[in-house]
Amino acid sequence: MPKWILIVEDDSAILEVLETMLSEKYRVMKATNGKEAVKIYRMLKPDLVLMDIMMPVMDGIEATKEIKSKYPNAKILGVTAFASQKGKEILEAGALEIIEKPFTKKKLLETIEKYLKD
């Protein structure tokens, strides 16, 4: 059974690229802001979340805190081009690791695999 990954990204082009990269191997669900992400997580409990940090409505740091407070075992990976400024904050909020933009498909899949091994 393929694992579910929730991609949280406000840039529709990046969202599409991530979906394409992941959909061969995983089932993908999408959210465009942190508030949507929290709602989707609560309803569907995906196996892993790729959480952009800088987003409107609710940023990835707040969304990560909210998800982790209710679901401490949630697997969340921070995705950002601003790792030096925001990386520490999302890790403190509960993210397992940061994937820095730009990244390769290989790097993305290796990082996800590390946390989704059965």
LOLUM-120377 format. One record per residue: residue number from 1; residue in one letter; chain; x, y, z of N, C-alpha, C in turn. Coordinates in Angstrom, 2 decimals. Each point is the difference from the previous one (the first is absolute). Example, Ala and Ser with C-alpha at 12.3 -4.5 7.8 and 13.67 -1.06 7.14 Angstrom:
BEGIN
[pt 1,a,A,[13.19,-5.69,7.80],[-0.89,1.19,0.00],[0.90,1.20,0.00]] [pt 2,s,A,[-0.35,1.05,-0.72],[0.82,1.19,0.06],[-0.77,1.09,0.73]] 
! end
This chain:
BEGIN
[pt 1,m,A,[0.85,-1.21,0.00],[-0.85,1.21,0.00],[0.88,1.25,0.00]] [pt 2,p,A,[-0.16,0.88,-1.00],[0.85,1.20,-0.02],[-0.28,0.91,1.20]] [pt 3,k,A,[1.03,0.64,0.46],[-0.12,0.94,1.12],[-0.58,1.33,-0.51]] [pt 4,w,A,[-0.65,0.71,0.93],[-0.57,1.32,-0.31],[0.96,1.10,0.42]] [pt 5,i,A,[0.20,0.96,-0.87],[0.81,1.17,0.32],[-0.85,1.24,-0.22]] [pt 6,l,A,[-0.01,0.87,0.99],[-0.67,1.29,-0.11],[1.05,1.04,-0.36]] [pt 7,i,A,[-0.19,0.64,-1.15],[0.91,1.07,-0.42],[-0.68,1.33,0.34]] [pt 8,v,A,[0.70,0.81,0.78],[-0.55,1.31,0.39],[0.90,1.06,-0.61]] [pt 9,e,A,[-0.53,0.71,-0.99],[0.81,0.95,-0.78],[-0.93,1.02,-0.65]] [pt 10,d,A,[0.30,1.29,0.19],[-0.87,1.04,-0.55],[0.33,0.36,-1.45]] [pt 11,d,A,[1.16,-0.41,-0.49],[0.37,0.27,-1.39],[-0.50,-1.15,-0.88]] [pt 12,s,A,[-0.98,0.29,-0.86],[-0.65,-1.07,-0.77],[0.96,-0.72,-0.93]] [pt 13,a,A,[1.01,0.70,-0.53],[0.97,-0.65,-0.89],[0.84,-1.02,0.78]] [pt 14,i,A,[0.45,0.38,1.18],[0.79,-0.91,0.84],[-0.86,-1.16,0.46]] [pt 15,l,A,[-1.24,0.29,0.35],[-0.95,-1.04,0.42],[-0.15,-1.06,-1.10]] [pt 16,e,A,[-0.13,0.47,-1.22],[-0.14,-0.91,-1.14],[1.26,-0.84,-0.23]] [pt 17,v,A,[1.16,0.64,0.10],[1.26,-0.72,-0.18],[0.15,-1.08,1.08]] [pt 18,l,A,[-0.29,0.37,1.26],[0.10,-0.97,1.09],[-0.97,-1.16,-0.21]] [pt 19,e,A,[-1.21,0.32,-0.42],[-0.99,-1.05,-0.24],[0.50,-0.96,-1.08]] [pt 20,t,A,[0.56,0.56,-1.08],[0.52,-0.82,-1.08],[1.15,-0.88,0.49]] [pt 21,m,A,[0.91,0.57,0.78],[1.14,-0.75,0.53],[-0.44,-1.17,0.88]] [pt 22,l,A,[-1.06,0.20,0.75],[-0.39,-0.98,1.02],[-1.09,-0.97,-0.43]] [pt 23,s,A,[-0.80,0.39,-0.99],[-1.20,-0.80,-0.29],[0.29,-1.37,-0.62]] [pt 24,e,A,[1.23,-0.20,-0.53],[0.32,-1.34,-0.52],[0.06,-1.02,1.12]] [pt 25,k,A,[0.43,0.46,1.17],[0.28,-0.92,1.09],[-0.99,0.13,1.17]] [pt 26,y,A,[-0.59,1.18,0.16],[-0.86,0.28,1.15],[-1.36,0.53,-0.44]] [pt 27,r,A,[-0.94,-0.06,0.92],[-1.27,0.69,-0.22],[0.18,1.39,0.57]] [pt 28,v,A,[-0.48,0.99,-0.73],[0.26,1.38,0.36],[-1.29,0.75,0.29]] [pt 29,m,A,[0.01,0.78,1.07],[-1.08,0.95,0.28],[0.67,1.37,0.16]] [pt 30,k,A,[-0.77,1.06,-0.26],[0.62,1.32,-0.04],[-0.76,1.02,0.84]] [pt 31,a,A,[0.78,0.94,0.54],[-0.57,1.16,0.70],[0.83,1.21,-0.40]] [pt 32,t,A,[-0.64,1.18,-0.04],[0.71,1.19,-0.43],[0.33,0.96,1.15]] [pt 33,n,A,[-0.37,-0.36,1.22],[0.41,0.79,1.17],[-0.07,-0.88,1.25]] [pt 34,g,A,[0.55,0.50,1.08],[0.08,-0.77,1.24],[-1.35,-0.36,0.58]] [pt 35,k,A,[-0.96,0.90,-0.13],[-1.32,-0.26,0.57],[-0.65,-1.20,-0.70]] [pt 36,e,A,[0.09,-0.03,-1.33],[-0.51,-1.14,-0.77],[0.73,-1.28,0.40]] [pt 37,a,A,[1.31,0.13,0.19],[0.82,-1.17,0.35],[-0.46,-0.63,1.31]] [pt 38,v,A,[-0.26,0.84,0.99],[-0.44,-0.50,1.31],[-1.34,-0.73,-0.15]] [pt 39,k,A,[-0.91,0.59,-0.78],[-1.32,-0.60,-0.21],[0.12,-1.35,-0.71]] [pt 40,i,A,[0.81,-0.04,-1.06],[0.19,-1.25,-0.75],[0.68,-1.05,0.87]] [pt 41,y,A,[1.00,0.43,0.77],[0.69,-0.96,0.86],[-0.98,-0.62,0.99]] [pt 42,r,A,[-0.81,0.84,0.61],[-0.97,-0.48,1.01],[-0.95,-1.03,-0.62]] [pt 43,m,A,[-0.45,0.26,-1.23],[-0.98,-0.90,-0.63],[0.64,-1.27,-0.56]] [pt 44,l,A,[1.17,0.11,-0.62],[0.54,-1.12,-0.78],[1.29,-0.62,0.53]] [pt 45,k,A,[0.65,0.68,0.94],[1.25,-0.49,0.62],[0.97,-0.65,-1.00]] [pt 46,p,A,[0.56,0.81,-0.89],[0.96,-0.54,-0.97],[1.24,-0.56,0.70]] [pt 47,d,A,[0.75,-0.82,-0.72],[1.20,-0.63,0.56],[1.13,1.00,0.20]] [pt 48,l,A,[0.01,1.04,-0.84],[1.07,1.00,0.09],[-0.50,1.32,-0.57]] [pt 49,v,A,[0.53,1.10,0.54],[-0.37,1.34,-0.48],[1.27,0.71,-0.49]] [pt 50,l,A,[-0.07,0.56,-1.20],[1.04,0.91,-0.49],[-0.54,1.40,0.21]] [pt 51,m,A,[0.57,0.74,0.95],[-0.56,1.27,0.45],[0.87,1.17,-0.43]] [pt 52,d,A,[-0.53,0.81,-0.92],[0.68,1.25,-0.35],[-0.06,0.88,1.24]] [pt 53,i,A,[0.95,0.91,0.16],[0.00,0.83,1.20],[-0.71,1.33,-0.23]] [pt 54,m,A,[0.36,0.69,-1.09],[-0.55,1.34,-0.25],[-1.28,-0.12,-0.82]] [pt 55,m,A,[-1.15,0.19,0.67],[-1.29,-0.09,-0.70],[-0.98,1.01,0.60]] [pt 56,p,A,[-1.01,0.40,-0.80],[-1.03,0.88,0.54],[-0.96,-0.78,0.91]] [pt 57,v,A,[-0.90,0.69,0.64],[-1.03,-0.53,0.89],[0.61,-0.57,1.29]] [pt 58,m,A,[0.77,-1.08,-0.11],[0.72,-0.56,1.15],[1.30,-0.57,-0.54]] [pt 59,d,A,[1.12,0.43,0.57],[1.27,-0.49,-0.52],[0.29,-1.43,0.45]] [pt 60,g,A,[1.05,-0.57,-0.57],[0.33,-1.39,0.28],[0.43,-0.25,1.43]] [pt 61,i,A,[0.56,1.01,0.65],[0.44,-0.17,1.39],[-1.22,-0.15,0.91]] [pt 62,e,A,[-0.98,0.90,-0.17],[-1.23,-0.09,0.80],[-0.75,-1.31,-0.28]] [pt 63,a,A,[-0.09,-0.35,-1.28],[-0.72,-1.23,-0.37],[0.69,-1.23,0.59]] [pt 64,t,A,[1.33,0.00,-0.03],[0.75,-1.13,0.57],[-0.27,-0.10,1.50]] [pt 65,k,A,[0.06,1.14,0.70],[-0.28,0.00,1.45],[-1.39,-0.55,0.28]] [pt 66,e,A,[-0.97,0.45,-0.79],[-1.38,-0.42,0.23],[-0.18,-1.50,-0.25]] [pt 67,i,A,[0.55,-0.50,-1.09],[-0.12,-1.43,-0.30],[0.72,-0.82,1.07]] [pt 68,k,A,[1.23,0.39,0.34],[0.79,-0.77,0.99],[-0.63,0.03,1.39]] [pt 69,s,A,[-0.71,1.08,0.33],[-0.61,0.07,1.33],[-1.11,-1.05,0.15]] [pt 70,k,A,[-0.71,-0.27,-1.09],[-1.10,-0.99,0.05],[0.47,-1.39,-0.43]] [pt 71,y,A,[1.00,-0.06,-0.87],[0.49,-1.27,-0.54],[1.53,-0.03,0.13]] [pt 72,p,A,[0.50,-0.31,1.19],[1.44,0.07,0.25],[0.83,-0.91,-0.91]] [pt 73,n,A,[-0.60,-1.04,-0.56],[0.75,-0.90,-0.89],[-0.03,0.42,-1.47]] [pt 74,a,A,[-0.62,1.12,-0.29],[-0.06,0.49,-1.39],[1.41,0.17,-0.54]] [pt 75,k,A,[0.20,-0.45,-1.24],[1.30,0.14,-0.66],[-0.08,1.19,-0.94]] [pt 76,i,A,[0.70,1.07,0.37],[-0.05,1.24,-0.77],[1.42,0.38,-0.41]] [pt 77,l,A,[0.18,0.27,-1.29],[1.27,0.49,-0.51],[-0.19,1.43,-0.46]] [pt 78,g,A,[0.84,0.90,0.47],[-0.06,1.39,-0.43],[0.63,0.15,-1.37]] [pt 79,v,A,[-0.64,0.79,-0.86],[0.53,0.25,-1.34],[0.12,1.51,-0.15]] [pt 80,t,A,[1.21,0.49,-0.25],[0.16,1.44,-0.07],[1.24,0.43,-0.77]] [pt 81,a,A,[-0.06,1.20,-0.52],[1.19,0.61,-0.61],[0.68,0.88,1.05]] [pt 82,f,A,[-0.60,0.09,1.18],[0.50,0.89,1.05],[0.47,-0.77,1.22]] [pt 83,a,A,[0.71,-1.09,-0.23],[0.41,-0.88,1.11],[0.82,0.76,1.05]] [pt 84,s,A,[0.87,0.91,-0.46],[0.85,0.68,0.98],[-0.82,0.90,0.92]] [pt 85,q,A,[-1.07,0.63,-0.51],[-0.80,0.87,0.86],[-1.09,-0.77,0.77]] [pt 86,k,A,[-0.67,-0.95,-0.67],[-1.19,-0.61,0.58],[0.18,-1.46,0.41]] [pt 87,g,A,[1.10,-0.60,-0.41],[0.20,-1.43,0.24],[-0.09,-0.39,1.45]] [pt 88,k,A,[0.67,0.76,0.85],[0.01,-0.32,1.43],[-1.42,0.05,0.58]] [pt 89,e,A,[-0.78,0.98,-0.44],[-1.36,0.16,0.53],[-0.89,-1.20,-0.33]] [pt 90,i,A,[0.08,-0.50,-1.24],[-0.88,-1.12,-0.36],[0.48,-1.28,0.68]] [pt 91,l,A,[1.30,-0.14,0.21],[0.49,-1.18,0.73],[-0.48,0.06,1.45]] [pt 92,e,A,[0.05,1.19,0.60],[-0.49,0.16,1.38],[-1.50,-0.26,0.08]] [pt 93,a,A,[-0.71,0.30,-1.09],[-1.45,-0.23,-0.03],[-0.33,-1.49,-0.12]] [pt 94,g,A,[0.99,-0.81,-0.41],[-0.23,-1.44,-0.05],[0.33,-0.68,-1.31]] [pt 95,a,A,[0.48,0.76,-0.99],[0.38,-0.65,-1.27],[1.21,-0.90,0.23]] [pt 96,l,A,[0.06,-1.11,-0.73],[1.08,-0.96,0.15],[1.29,0.45,-0.69]] [pt 97,e,A,[-0.17,0.72,-1.09],[1.14,0.38,-0.82],[-0.44,1.12,-0.94]] [pt 98,i,A,[1.00,0.65,-0.61],[-0.29,1.05,-0.98],[0.52,-0.44,-1.37]] [pt 99,i,A,[-0.83,0.16,-1.00],[0.42,-0.20,-1.38],[0.11,1.40,-0.60]] [pt 100,e,A,[1.21,0.36,-0.38],[0.21,1.36,-0.47],[-0.24,0.12,-1.50]] [pt 101,k,A,[-0.79,1.00,-0.38],[-0.24,0.29,-1.42],[1.22,0.73,-0.53]] [pt 102,p,A,[0.42,-0.22,-1.21],[-0.48,-1.03,-0.93],[0.60,-1.36,0.38]] [pt 103,f,A,[-0.72,-1.06,-0.30],[0.48,-1.35,0.30],[-0.24,-0.88,-1.22]] [pt 104,t,A,[0.67,-1.14,-0.03],[-0.20,-0.93,-1.11],[-1.07,-1.01,0.39]] [pt 105,k,A,[-0.56,-0.64,-0.99],[-0.98,-1.05,0.25],[0.64,-1.11,0.84]] [pt 106,k,A,[1.24,-0.33,-0.32],[0.73,-1.05,0.72],[0.10,0.35,1.49]] [pt 107,k,A,[0.42,1.22,0.29],[0.15,0.45,1.40],[-1.35,-0.03,0.71]] [pt 108,l,A,[-1.04,0.47,-0.67],[-1.33,0.01,0.58],[-0.46,-1.42,0.35]] [pt 109,l,A,[0.12,-0.90,-0.97],[-0.45,-1.38,0.22],[0.83,-0.71,1.07]] [pt 110,e,A,[1.31,0.24,0.02],[0.85,-0.61,1.03],[-0.41,0.47,1.39]] [pt 111,t,A,[-0.27,1.28,0.13],[-0.39,0.55,1.31],[-1.34,-0.56,0.44]] [pt 112,i,A,[-0.97,-0.08,-0.91],[-1.32,-0.55,0.33],[0.13,-1.48,0.38]] [pt 113,e,A,[0.76,-0.74,-0.79],[0.19,-1.45,0.27],[0.52,-0.26,1.40]] [pt 114,k,A,[0.91,0.87,0.43],[0.61,-0.15,1.31],[-1.06,-0.05,1.11]] [pt 115,y,A,[-1.09,0.76,-0.19],[-1.03,0.09,1.03],[-1.20,-0.91,-0.26]] [pt 116,l,A,[-0.09,-0.57,-1.18],[-1.16,-0.86,-0.32],[0.37,-1.48,-0.12]] [pt 117,k,A,[1.19,-0.35,0.43],[0.37,-1.41,-0.04],[-0.94,-0.80,0.88]] [pt 118,d,A,[-0.43,-1.14,-0.46],[-0.91,-0.82,0.80],[0.74,-0.75,1.09]] 
! end
